[in-house]
Amino acid sequence: MINQNNHRHVHNGIWQEVRDTNIYSKRDSPALFIDRDGTIIQLIDYLNDPKLVYLIPEIISIISIANKKGIKVIMITNQSGISRGYFDWDKFASVQNVIINKCKKIGATFDGIYACPDHPDKPTKFRKPNPGMLFAAQIDLKIDLSKSFIIGDTISDLEAGKRAGLKQGWLVPTGHGMRDRQNVSNLADSSFNVHLDTNYKDIEVVVTKLSQERS
């Protein structure tokens, strides 16, 4: 039986790592919330081998731009492989270390990292599409959710953003993006703008606009 709480970053049953590395960001900053598997890195189900980490370069470029513009970058990821017994927090940490180091080498950093180990059959308020990880980040990093946005490859990513009060989300074509395209389109309404035909350059424009609104 895996001890789900046996790690210094695990609090309230989730991985809750506050890095707050961005020297340009201010209190009540907007944030870029971003999924991990299938969005930041190529999708491998229940990834527990650091040697299989492959970054998706277009997203890493966006993270780097957000860093420079003072937009906090928050990784939020469901990791049910832990509750399923496939790996533990130490294995998760070993994969995370590779992701963080690879990103750092090309100028991309994270202000917060949140991971939920819940099994999909027994979700808590933290497992996406529930917005608990976003609310935890809001408290930890003093984020303005109303000006923030989310990028992911599944409907659960964007639905979590919508339920947290974000105004817009992007579905990437990588990972499960094409599979979830139709369902994600149904999330769009007057309070939440959904971008399906993701042009990474368009996201860069939004990041730049957010930084200009804060200056």
QUICORPE-V515343 format. One record per helix or strand. SS is the DSSP state (A for helix, B for strand). FROM is the first residue (numbers start at 1). TO is the last residue. Records with the same first field share a line. If there is no record, write none. Layout:
# QUICORPE-V515343
SS = FROM-TO ; FROM-TO
This chain:
# QUICORPE-V515343
B = 10-11 ; 14-18 ; 29-29 ; 31-34 ; 37-37 ; 41-41 ; 55-55 ; 72-78 ; 112-116 ; 143-143 ; 149-152 ; 168-171 ; 189-189 ; 192-195
A = 50-52 ; 57-68 ; 89-105 ; 120-122 ; 132-141 ; 145-147 ; 155-163 ; 181-185 ; 200-214
